[in-house]
């Protein structure tokens, strides 16, 4: 059906497109966050891969139109992989707003003990008084903050917003190790 070199070329195009589109997705998100130096170097890698692959496909597409499918599938897959990579590395700062009717002070105390700054506002909700906790934190810290505060108040409401520019973010004292550094994973 297909010759081995065509499938190999298609596979290379597919993998390379995943790489360059993933880099492009991460670069775009990082650019929006204002990290220009990182975005600059990512753009160099992205365009270098892209030029190489596009020239390969253009030169061979007339004889091997199946390369278009590999190119398109690599592009689509690269978008998904790029988003997953960016979520994993979690660059940037977010604003976490927690609204709770019953556990505002408990959540604030817990987070402050972990070294996470919290500002509390008293407000009026649809069903009476509420506390709004305003937390500027690193995106990667959401991985431990959200499960902990939801354990304190399972009925809380929260909103996560992107912080474009921020003067200073205090890093919490507590930041659980993840991935290969986690104590659960050590042998």
Residue, then its C-alpha position, 0 to 999 in steps of 0.5 A: x500500500x505505502x512504501x516504507x520511506x513514505x511512511x517514515x517521512x510521514x511519521x517524521x513530519x507528524x512528530x516534527x509538527x507536534x513539536x513545532x506546534x506545541x512550542x508555538x502554543x506554549x510560546x503564544x501563552x508565554x508571550x501573552x504573559x509578557x515573558x519576552x525572552x523565553x518567547x524569543x528563544x522558543x520562536x527560534x526553535x519553532x520556526x526552524x522546525x517549521x521551515x524544515x518540515x514545510x520544505x520537506x512536504x512541499x517538495x514531496x506532496x505532489x508525489x506523496x499527497x498522504x503527507x498532507x494528512x500527516x502534516x494536518x494530524x501533527x498540527x492538530x495533535x501539537x495544539x493539544x500537546x502544547x496546551x497540556x505541556x503549558x498546563x504542566x509547567x504552569x508558568x505565571x501568576x493567577x488570582x484565586x478568588x474564593x467565596x465561602x459562607x462558612x469557612x473564610x477565616x479557617x481557609x485564610x488561617x490555613x493558607x497563611x500558615x502555609x505562607x500563602x498571603x490572603x486578603x479577606x473581604x466581607x460581602x453580601x451574597x444572595x443568601x446572606x453574608x460571605x467572605x471573599x478570599x483574594x489570593x495572588x499565587x503562582x499557577x503551579x500552587x493551585x495544584x495544592x491550594x484548591x484540593x486543600x481549601x475544598x476539603x475545608x469547605x466543599x461548598x465554596x465557590x471559586x474563580x481563577x483569573x489570569x494576572x497580567x502584571x503583578x508587583x510582587x508574589x510571595x512564594x508560600x513556605x509550603x510547596x509540595x514536591x511533585x513528579x520525580x521529587x515527590x516523597x511518595x515516588x522515592x524508592 
